[in-house]
Amino acid sequence: MDEDIFNMSLRKFLKKVGVTSQREIEQAVRAAIDSGSLNGKTAVQAKVTLKIEAIGLSEDIDGEINLS
């Protein structure tokens, strides 16, 4: 394995995950606030599942996103 190629590829993937996740969460939260189904002064629980089937990886990452 070429460590440099692996590291660059991994960073590129994680950047894509971060940017895409942020955009999707922002849109969903704004839509929920606009529809009245979410109060903009609370926090929401979040969960991401990281899965790479080829190596048997499945990891849940839990967190909280504060809205104010």
MISEBA-823996 format. One record per atom (N, C-alpha, C): residue number from 1; residue in one letter; x, y, z. Coordinates in nm, 3 decimals, always signed. Layout:
<pt><resi>NUM</resi><resn>A</resn><x>X</x><y>Y</y><z>Z</z></pt>
...
//
This chain:
<pt><resi>1</resi><resn>M</resn><x>+0.084</x><y>-0.117</y><z>+0.000</z></pt>
<pt><resi>1</resi><resn>M</resn><x>+0.000</x><y>+0.000</y><z>+0.000</z></pt>
<pt><resi>1</resi><resn>M</resn><x>+0.089</x><y>+0.124</y><z>+0.000</z></pt>
<pt><resi>2</resi><resn>D</resn><x>+0.052</x><y>+0.220</y><z>-0.081</z></pt>
<pt><resi>2</resi><resn>D</resn><x>+0.124</x><y>+0.347</y><z>-0.086</z></pt>
<pt><resi>2</resi><resn>D</resn><x>+0.058</x><y>+0.441</y><z>+0.015</z></pt>
<pt><resi>3</resi><resn>E</resn><x>+0.128</x><y>+0.470</y><z>+0.123</z></pt>
<pt><resi>3</resi><resn>E</resn><x>+0.072</x><y>+0.550</y><z>+0.232</z></pt>
<pt><resi>3</resi><resn>E</resn><x>+0.030</x><y>+0.690</y><z>+0.186</z></pt>
<pt><resi>4</resi><resn>D</resn><x>+0.108</x><y>+0.751</y><z>+0.099</z></pt>
<pt><resi>4</resi><resn>D</resn><x>+0.075</x><y>+0.885</y><z>+0.053</z></pt>
<pt><resi>4</resi><resn>D</resn><x>-0.053</x><y>+0.886</y><z>-0.029</z></pt>
<pt><resi>5</resi><resn>I</resn><x>-0.067</x><y>+0.792</y><z>-0.121</z></pt>
<pt><resi>5</resi><resn>I</resn><x>-0.188</x><y>+0.784</y><z>-0.203</z></pt>
<pt><resi>5</resi><resn>I</resn><x>-0.308</x><y>+0.752</y><z>-0.114</z></pt>
<pt><resi>6</resi><resn>F</resn><x>-0.292</x><y>+0.658</y><z>-0.022</z></pt>
<pt><resi>6</resi><resn>F</resn><x>-0.400</x><y>+0.621</y><z>+0.069</z></pt>
<pt><resi>6</resi><resn>F</resn><x>-0.444</x><y>+0.742</y><z>+0.152</z></pt>
<pt><resi>7</resi><resn>N</resn><x>-0.348</x><y>+0.815</y><z>+0.208</z></pt>
<pt><resi>7</resi><resn>N</resn><x>-0.380</x><y>+0.930</y><z>+0.291</z></pt>
<pt><resi>7</resi><resn>N</resn><x>-0.452</x><y>+1.038</y><z>+0.212</z></pt>
<pt><resi>8</resi><resn>M</resn><x>-0.405</x><y>+1.068</y><z>+0.091</z></pt>
<pt><resi>8</resi><resn>M</resn><x>-0.469</x><y>+1.169</y><z>+0.008</z></pt>
<pt><resi>8</resi><resn>M</resn><x>-0.610</x><y>+1.128</y><z>-0.031</z></pt>
<pt><resi>9</resi><resn>S</resn><x>-0.626</x><y>+1.002</y><z>-0.066</z></pt>
<pt><resi>9</resi><resn>S</resn><x>-0.757</x><y>+0.952</y><z>-0.105</z></pt>
<pt><resi>9</resi><resn>S</resn><x>-0.854</x><y>+0.954</y><z>+0.012</z></pt>
<pt><resi>10</resi><resn>L</resn><x>-0.806</x><y>+0.915</y><z>+0.128</z></pt>
<pt><resi>10</resi><resn>L</resn><x>-0.889</x><y>+0.916</y><z>+0.249</z></pt>
<pt><resi>10</resi><resn>L</resn><x>-0.932</x><y>+1.058</y><z>+0.285</z></pt>
<pt><resi>11</resi><resn>R</resn><x>-0.839</x><y>+1.152</y><z>+0.279</z></pt>
<pt><resi>11</resi><resn>R</resn><x>-0.873</x><y>+1.292</y><z>+0.308</z></pt>
<pt><resi>11</resi><resn>R</resn><x>-0.975</x><y>+1.347</y><z>+0.208</z></pt>
<pt><resi>12</resi><resn>K</resn><x>-0.960</x><y>+1.312</y><z>+0.081</z></pt>
<pt><resi>12</resi><resn>K</resn><x>-1.054</x><y>+1.356</y><z>-0.021</z></pt>
<pt><resi>12</resi><resn>K</resn><x>-1.194</x><y>+1.300</y><z>+0.008</z></pt>
<pt><resi>13</resi><resn>F</resn><x>-1.201</x><y>+1.173</y><z>+0.044</z></pt>
<pt><resi>13</resi><resn>F</resn><x>-1.329</x><y>+1.111</y><z>+0.078</z></pt>
<pt><resi>13</resi><resn>F</resn><x>-1.392</x><y>+1.177</y><z>+0.200</z></pt>
<pt><resi>14</resi><resn>L</resn><x>-1.313</x><y>+1.200</y><z>+0.305</z></pt>
<pt><resi>14</resi><resn>L</resn><x>-1.365</x><y>+1.261</y><z>+0.427</z></pt>
<pt><resi>14</resi><resn>L</resn><x>-1.411</x><y>+1.405</y><z>+0.403</z></pt>
<pt><resi>15</resi><resn>K</resn><x>-1.342</x><y>+1.477</y><z>+0.316</z></pt>
<pt><resi>15</resi><resn>K</resn><x>-1.385</x><y>+1.612</y><z>+0.282</z></pt>
<pt><resi>15</resi><resn>K</resn><x>-1.520</x><y>+1.608</y><z>+0.212</z></pt>
<pt><resi>16</resi><resn>K</resn><x>-1.536</x><y>+1.515</y><z>+0.120</z></pt>
<pt><resi>16</resi><resn>K</resn><x>-1.664</x><y>+1.498</y><z>+0.050</z></pt>
<pt><resi>16</resi><resn>K</resn><x>-1.775</x><y>+1.464</y><z>+0.148</z></pt>
<pt><resi>17</resi><resn>V</resn><x>-1.747</x><y>+1.374</y><z>+0.241</z></pt>
<pt><resi>17</resi><resn>V</resn><x>-1.845</x><y>+1.337</y><z>+0.343</z></pt>
<pt><resi>17</resi><resn>V</resn><x>-1.883</x><y>+1.459</y><z>+0.427</z></pt>
<pt><resi>18</resi><resn>G</resn><x>-1.785</x><y>+1.535</y><z>+0.469</z></pt>
<pt><resi>18</resi><resn>G</resn><x>-1.811</x><y>+1.652</y><z>+0.553</z></pt>
<pt><resi>18</resi><resn>G</resn><x>-1.893</x><y>+1.758</y><z>+0.483</z></pt>
<pt><resi>19</resi><resn>V</resn><x>-1.855</x><y>+1.792</y><z>+0.362</z></pt>
<pt><resi>19</resi><resn>V</resn><x>-1.925</x><y>+1.896</y><z>+0.287</z></pt>
<pt><resi>19</resi><resn>V</resn><x>-2.068</x><y>+1.852</y><z>+0.255</z></pt>
<pt><resi>20</resi><resn>T</resn><x>-2.083</x><y>+1.730</y><z>+0.207</z></pt>
<pt><resi>20</resi><resn>T</resn><x>-2.216</x><y>+1.679</y><z>+0.173</z></pt>
<pt><resi>20</resi><resn>T</resn><x>-2.304</x><y>+1.669</y><z>+0.296</z></pt>
<pt><resi>21</resi><resn>S</resn><x>-2.250</x><y>+1.618</y><z>+0.406</z></pt>
<pt><resi>21</resi><resn>S</resn><x>-2.327</x><y>+1.604</y><z>+0.529</z></pt>
<pt><resi>21</resi><resn>S</resn><x>-2.374</x><y>+1.739</y><z>+0.581</z></pt>
<pt><resi>22</resi><resn>Q</resn><x>-2.285</x><y>+1.837</y><z>+0.581</z></pt>
<pt><resi>22</resi><resn>Q</resn><x>-2.321</x><y>+1.969</y><z>+0.630</z></pt>
<pt><resi>22</resi><resn>Q</resn><x>-2.434</x><y>+2.029</y><z>+0.546</z></pt>
<pt><resi>23</resi><resn>R</resn><x>-2.423</x><y>+2.019</y><z>+0.415</z></pt>
<pt><resi>23</resi><resn>R</resn><x>-2.525</x><y>+2.074</y><z>+0.326</z></pt>
<pt><resi>23</resi><resn>R</resn><x>-2.660</x><y>+2.007</y><z>+0.349</z></pt>
<pt><resi>24</resi><resn>E</resn><x>-2.662</x><y>+1.876</y><z>+0.358</z></pt>
<pt><resi>24</resi><resn>E</resn><x>-2.786</x><y>+1.801</y><z>+0.377</z></pt>
<pt><resi>24</resi><resn>E</resn><x>-2.850</x><y>+1.832</y><z>+0.512</z></pt>
<pt><resi>25</resi><resn>I</resn><x>-2.769</x><y>+1.839</y><z>+0.617</z></pt>
<pt><resi>25</resi><resn>I</resn><x>-2.821</x><y>+1.869</y><z>+0.751</z></pt>
<pt><resi>25</resi><resn>I</resn><x>-2.878</x><y>+2.011</y><z>+0.754</z></pt>
<pt><resi>26</resi><resn>E</resn><x>-2.806</x><y>+2.107</y><z>+0.699</z></pt>
<pt><resi>26</resi><resn>E</resn><x>-2.854</x><y>+2.245</y><z>+0.698</z></pt>
<pt><resi>26</resi><resn>E</resn><x>-2.987</x><y>+2.256</y><z>+0.626</z></pt>
<pt><resi>27</resi><resn>Q</resn><x>-2.999</x><y>+2.193</y><z>+0.510</z></pt>
<pt><resi>27</resi><resn>Q</resn><x>-3.124</x><y>+2.199</y><z>+0.434</z></pt>
<pt><resi>27</resi><resn>Q</resn><x>-3.239</x><y>+2.133</y><z>+0.510</z></pt>
<pt><resi>28</resi><resn>A</resn><x>-3.214</x><y>+2.019</y><z>+0.571</z></pt>
<pt><resi>28</resi><resn>A</resn><x>-3.319</x><y>+1.947</y><z>+0.643</z></pt>
<pt><resi>28</resi><resn>A</resn><x>-3.362</x><y>+2.022</y><z>+0.768</z></pt>
<pt><resi>29</resi><resn>V</resn><x>-3.267</x><y>+2.080</y><z>+0.839</z></pt>
<pt><resi>29</resi><resn>V</resn><x>-3.301</x><y>+2.156</y><z>+0.959</z></pt>
<pt><resi>29</resi><resn>V</resn><x>-3.382</x><y>+2.280</y><z>+0.922</z></pt>
<pt><resi>30</resi><resn>R</resn><x>-3.339</x><y>+2.352</y><z>+0.821</z></pt>
<pt><resi>30</resi><resn>R</resn><x>-3.415</x><y>+2.471</y><z>+0.779</z></pt>
<pt><resi>30</resi><resn>R</resn><x>-3.556</x><y>+2.435</y><z>+0.735</z></pt>
<pt><resi>31</resi><resn>A</resn><x>-3.571</x><y>+2.326</y><z>+0.661</z></pt>
<pt><resi>31</resi><resn>A</resn><x>-3.703</x><y>+2.282</y><z>+0.617</z></pt>
<pt><resi>31</resi><resn>A</resn><x>-3.791</x><y>+2.244</y><z>+0.735</z></pt>
<pt><resi>32</resi><resn>A</resn><x>-3.732</x><y>+2.177</y><z>+0.833</z></pt>
<pt><resi>32</resi><resn>A</resn><x>-3.808</x><y>+2.136</y><z>+0.952</z></pt>
<pt><resi>32</resi><resn>A</resn><x>-3.850</x><y>+2.257</y><z>+1.034</z></pt>
<pt><resi>33</resi><resn>I</resn><x>-3.765</x><y>+2.356</y><z>+1.045</z></pt>
<pt><resi>33</resi><resn>I</resn><x>-3.800</x><y>+2.479</y><z>+1.118</z></pt>
<pt><resi>33</resi><resn>I</resn><x>-3.910</x><y>+2.553</y><z>+1.042</z></pt>
<pt><resi>34</resi><resn>D</resn><x>-3.896</x><y>+2.565</y><z>+0.910</z></pt>
<pt><resi>34</resi><resn>D</resn><x>-3.996</x><y>+2.634</y><z>+0.828</z></pt>
<pt><resi>34</resi><resn>D</resn><x>-4.133</x><y>+2.566</y><z>+0.836</z></pt>
<pt><resi>35</resi><resn>S</resn><x>-4.133</x><y>+2.435</y><z>+0.845</z></pt>
<pt><resi>35</resi><resn>S</resn><x>-4.261</x><y>+2.362</y><z>+0.850</z></pt>
<pt><resi>35</resi><resn>S</resn><x>-4.320</x><y>+2.360</y><z>+0.991</z></pt>
<pt><resi>36</resi><resn>G</resn><x>-4.241</x><y>+2.404</y><z>+1.089</z></pt>
<pt><resi>36</resi><resn>G</resn><x>-4.288</x><y>+2.406</y><z>+1.227</z></pt>
<pt><resi>36</resi><resn>G</resn><x>-4.269</x><y>+2.274</y><z>+1.301</z></pt>
<pt><resi>37</resi><resn>S</resn><x>-4.207</x><y>+2.176</y><z>+1.237</z></pt>
<pt><resi>37</resi><resn>S</resn><x>-4.187</x><y>+2.048</y><z>+1.304</z></pt>
<pt><resi>37</resi><resn>S</resn><x>-4.064</x><y>+2.046</y><z>+1.393</z></pt>
<pt><resi>38</resi><resn>L</resn><x>-3.986</x><y>+2.153</y><z>+1.388</z></pt>
<pt><resi>38</resi><resn>L</resn><x>-3.866</x><y>+2.162</y><z>+1.471</z></pt>
<pt><resi>38</resi><resn>L</resn><x>-3.854</x><y>+2.303</y><z>+1.526</z></pt>
<pt><resi>39</resi><resn>N</resn><x>-3.827</x><y>+2.311</y><z>+1.654</z></pt>
<pt><resi>39</resi><resn>N</resn><x>-3.805</x><y>+2.440</y><z>+1.720</z></pt>
<pt><resi>39</resi><resn>N</resn><x>-3.658</x><y>+2.477</y><z>+1.698</z></pt>
<pt><resi>40</resi><resn>G</resn><x>-3.633</x><y>+2.597</y><z>+1.652</z></pt>
<pt><resi>40</resi><resn>G</resn><x>-3.498</x><y>+2.639</y><z>+1.622</z></pt>
<pt><resi>40</resi><resn>G</resn><x>-3.413</x><y>+2.671</y><z>+1.743</z></pt>
<pt><resi>41</resi><resn>K</resn><x>-3.464</x><y>+2.645</y><z>+1.863</z></pt>
<pt><resi>41</resi><resn>K</resn><x>-3.390</x><y>+2.678</y><z>+1.985</z></pt>
<pt><resi>41</resi><resn>K</resn><x>-3.354</x><y>+2.553</y><z>+2.065</z></pt>
<pt><resi>42</resi><resn>T</resn><x>-3.345</x><y>+2.443</y><z>+1.999</z></pt>
<pt><resi>42</resi><resn>T</resn><x>-3.319</x><y>+2.317</y><z>+2.066</z></pt>
<pt><resi>42</resi><resn>T</resn><x>-3.194</x><y>+2.251</y><z>+2.008</z></pt>
<pt><resi>43</resi><resn>A</resn><x>-3.176</x><y>+2.128</y><z>+2.038</z></pt>
<pt><resi>43</resi><resn>A</resn><x>-3.067</x><y>+2.049</y><z>+1.980</z></pt>
<pt><resi>43</resi><resn>A</resn><x>-3.130</x><y>+1.926</y><z>+1.915</z></pt>
<pt><resi>44</resi><resn>V</resn><x>-3.063</x><y>+1.873</y><z>+1.816</z></pt>
<pt><resi>44</resi><resn>V</resn><x>-3.110</x><y>+1.750</y><z>+1.753</z></pt>
<pt><resi>44</resi><resn>V</resn><x>-3.002</x><y>+1.643</y><z>+1.768</z></pt>
<pt><resi>45</resi><resn>Q</resn><x>-3.046</x><y>+1.522</y><z>+1.787</z></pt>
<pt><resi>45</resi><resn>Q</resn><x>-2.955</x><y>+1.409</y><z>+1.795</z></pt>
<pt><resi>45</resi><resn>Q</resn><x>-2.922</x><y>+1.363</y><z>+1.654</z></pt>
<pt><resi>46</resi><resn>A</resn><x>-2.797</x><y>+1.329</y><z>+1.631</z></pt>
<pt><resi>46</resi><resn>A</resn><x>-2.754</x><y>+1.285</y><z>+1.498</z></pt>
<pt><resi>46</resi><resn>A</resn><x>-2.679</x><y>+1.153</y><z>+1.510</z></pt>
<pt><resi>47</resi><resn>K</resn><x>-2.687</x><y>+1.075</y><z>+1.405</z></pt>
<pt><resi>47</resi><resn>K</resn><x>-2.617</x><y>+0.948</y><z>+1.401</z></pt>
<pt><resi>47</resi><resn>K</resn><x>-2.570</x><y>+0.924</y><z>+1.258</z></pt>
<pt><resi>48</resi><resn>V</resn><x>-2.444</x><y>+0.887</y><z>+1.245</z></pt>
<pt><resi>48</resi><resn>V</resn><x>-2.386</x><y>+0.853</y><z>+1.116</z></pt>
<pt><resi>48</resi><resn>V</resn><x>-2.332</x><y>+0.711</y><z>+1.126</z></pt>
<pt><resi>49</resi><resn>T</resn><x>-2.356</x><y>+0.634</y><z>+1.024</z></pt>
<pt><resi>49</resi><resn>T</resn><x>-2.300</x><y>+0.500</y><z>+1.019</z></pt>
<pt><resi>49</resi><resn>T</resn><x>-2.194</x><y>+0.497</y><z>+0.909</z></pt>
<pt><resi>50</resi><resn>L</resn><x>-2.071</x><y>+0.469</y><z>+0.950</z></pt>
<pt><resi>50</resi><resn>L</resn><x>-1.959</x><y>+0.456</y><z>+0.857</z></pt>
<pt><resi>50</resi><resn>L</resn><x>-1.948</x><y>+0.308</y><z>+0.822</z></pt>
<pt><resi>51</resi><resn>K</resn><x>-1.956</x><y>+0.279</y><z>+0.693</z></pt>
<pt><resi>51</resi><resn>K</resn><x>-1.956</x><y>+0.138</y><z>+0.653</z></pt>
<pt><resi>51</resi><resn>K</resn><x>-1.865</x><y>+0.118</y><z>+0.533</z></pt>
<pt><resi>52</resi><resn>I</resn><x>-1.774</x><y>+0.023</y><z>+0.546</z></pt>
<pt><resi>52</resi><resn>I</resn><x>-1.690</x><y>-0.020</y><z>+0.434</z></pt>
<pt><resi>52</resi><resn>I</resn><x>-1.698</x><y>-0.172</y><z>+0.432</z></pt>
<pt><resi>53</resi><resn>E</resn><x>-1.785</x><y>-0.222</y><z>+0.347</z></pt>
<pt><resi>53</resi><resn>E</resn><x>-1.813</x><y>-0.365</y><z>+0.346</z></pt>
<pt><resi>53</resi><resn>E</resn><x>-1.691</x><y>-0.450</y><z>+0.314</z></pt>
<pt><resi>54</resi><resn>A</resn><x>-1.603</x><y>-0.401</y><z>+0.226</z></pt>
<pt><resi>54</resi><resn>A</resn><x>-1.488</x><y>-0.480</y><z>+0.182</z></pt>
<pt><resi>54</resi><resn>A</resn><x>-1.394</x><y>-0.518</y><z>+0.297</z></pt>
<pt><resi>55</resi><resn>I</resn><x>-1.395</x><y>-0.437</y><z>+0.404</z></pt>
<pt><resi>55</resi><resn>I</resn><x>-1.306</x><y>-0.467</y><z>+0.518</z></pt>
<pt><resi>55</resi><resn>I</resn><x>-1.384</x><y>-0.498</y><z>+0.646</z></pt>
<pt><resi>56</resi><resn>G</resn><x>-1.515</x><y>-0.511</y><z>+0.633</z></pt>
<pt><resi>56</resi><resn>G</resn><x>-1.597</x><y>-0.547</y><z>+0.749</z></pt>
<pt><resi>56</resi><resn>G</resn><x>-1.612</x><y>-0.436</y><z>+0.851</z></pt>
<pt><resi>57</resi><resn>L</resn><x>-1.603</x><y>-0.311</y><z>+0.807</z></pt>
<pt><resi>57</resi><resn>L</resn><x>-1.614</x><y>-0.198</y><z>+0.899</z></pt>
<pt><resi>57</resi><resn>L</resn><x>-1.757</x><y>-0.146</y><z>+0.902</z></pt>
<pt><resi>58</resi><resn>S</resn><x>-1.811</x><y>-0.133</y><z>+1.021</z></pt>
<pt><resi>58</resi><resn>S</resn><x>-1.940</x><y>-0.069</y><z>+1.043</z></pt>
<pt><resi>58</resi><resn>S</resn><x>-1.933</x><y>-0.002</y><z>+1.178</z></pt>
<pt><resi>59</resi><resn>E</resn><x>-1.934</x><y>+0.131</y><z>+1.177</z></pt>
<pt><resi>59</resi><resn>E</resn><x>-1.918</x><y>+0.206</y><z>+1.301</z></pt>
<pt><resi>59</resi><resn>E</resn><x>-2.023</x><y>+0.316</y><z>+1.308</z></pt>
<pt><resi>60</resi><resn>D</resn><x>-2.100</x><y>+0.317</y><z>+1.417</z></pt>
<pt><resi>60</resi><resn>D</resn><x>-2.198</x><y>+0.422</y><z>+1.441</z></pt>
<pt><resi>60</resi><resn>D</resn><x>-2.132</x><y>+0.536</y><z>+1.517</z></pt>
<pt><resi>61</resi><resn>I</resn><x>-2.159</x><y>+0.658</y><z>+1.472</z></pt>
<pt><resi>61</resi><resn>I</resn><x>-2.106</x><y>+0.778</y><z>+1.537</z></pt>
<pt><resi>61</resi><resn>I</resn><x>-2.226</x><y>+0.863</y><z>+1.578</z></pt>
<pt><resi>62</resi><resn>D</resn><x>-2.243</x><y>+0.881</y><z>+1.708</z></pt>
<pt><resi>62</resi><resn>D</resn><x>-2.356</x><y>+0.957</y><z>+1.761</z></pt>
<pt><resi>62</resi><resn>D</resn><x>-2.309</x><y>+1.095</y><z>+1.805</z></pt>
<pt><resi>63</resi><resn>G</resn><x>-2.401</x><y>+1.192</y><z>+1.796</z></pt>
<pt><resi>63</resi><resn>G</resn><x>-2.367</x><y>+1.325</y><z>+1.840</z></pt>
<pt><resi>63</resi><resn>G</resn><x>-2.491</x><y>+1.410</y><z>+1.854</z></pt>
<pt><resi>64</resi><resn>E</resn><x>-2.468</x><y>+1.534</y><z>+1.890</z></pt>
<pt><resi>64</resi><resn>E</resn><x>-2.575</x><y>+1.629</y><z>+1.910</z></pt>
<pt><resi>64</resi><resn>E</resn><x>-2.540</x><y>+1.757</y><z>+1.836</z></pt>
<pt><resi>65</resi><resn>I</resn><x>-2.639</x><y>+1.815</y><z>+1.768</z></pt>
<pt><resi>65</resi><resn>I</resn><x>-2.619</x><y>+1.939</y><z>+1.695</z></pt>
<pt><resi>65</resi><resn>I</resn><x>-2.707</x><y>+2.045</y><z>+1.761</z></pt>
<pt><resi>66</resi><resn>N</resn><x>-2.644</x><y>+2.145</y><z>+1.820</z></pt>
<pt><resi>66</resi><resn>N</resn><x>-2.717</x><y>+2.254</y><z>+1.885</z></pt>
<pt><resi>66</resi><resn>N</resn><x>-2.760</x><y>+2.356</y><z>+1.780</z></pt>
<pt><resi>67</resi><resn>L</resn><x>-2.883</x><y>+2.403</y><z>+1.792</z></pt>
<pt><resi>67</resi><resn>L</resn><x>-2.936</x><y>+2.498</y><z>+1.696</z></pt>
<pt><resi>67</resi><resn>L</resn><x>-2.929</x><y>+2.642</y><z>+1.746</z></pt>
<pt><resi>68</resi><resn>S</resn><x>-2.908</x><y>+2.659</y><z>+1.874</z></pt>
<pt><resi>68</resi><resn>S</resn><x>-2.888</x><y>+2.795</y><z>+1.927</z></pt>
<pt><resi>68</resi><resn>S</resn><x>-2.814</x><y>+2.789</y><z>+2.057</z></pt>
//
